[in-house]
Amino acid sequence: MLNISKNKTFKNILSALTVAFFGFFLLNLTFIFDAFYQNAIRGIIALSINLGPDTQLYWFPPLMHISFVVIIGIISWFIFKSKLKTSYKATFMIVPLAVVLVTIGMFFYRWPIAVYSLGCLFSLGILYYLYHTKQPWLYYFTLILISFIMLMVGVFNVEI
């Protein structure tokens, strides 16, 4: 009888499914965290500055998004420098990749060719880094998965 728990192919498929499932869960938590973060900052700033629809602070929304990318980048740095298992890091990797790709989409939504070009360049840059540093296959899977999902979000005009 075949022992399924020792089958390497089964373990790889299970790892990929685990990364996809828990990565999706983490991604939802990340966007909830973003909403709380932005609302908290807006609440603090609104104590001294009017942030209504007629505000002239055109730089404020982009600054909020960039600051969130920086926060995710700092958290990611600590996660990737930790001694966590590869499967945990690959699962978390969905978060910074999606945040950057969504941010590119938000900043350049008026120019779809720029969104797809910059998203492609970003993904290829990460792919080069993974290849150059000889990272495990699970990182490649994560990159391909989230890049494809974000591409479909753009193609089908899914609102986040």
Secondary structure as UniProt FT lines:
FT   HELIX           4..6
FT   HELIX           8..46
FT   TURN            47..48
FT   TURN            53..54
FT   TURN            58..59
FT   HELIX           60..81
FT   HELIX           86..107
FT   TURN            108..110
FT   HELIX           112..132
FT   TURN            133..134
FT   HELIX           137..155
FT   TURN            156..157
//
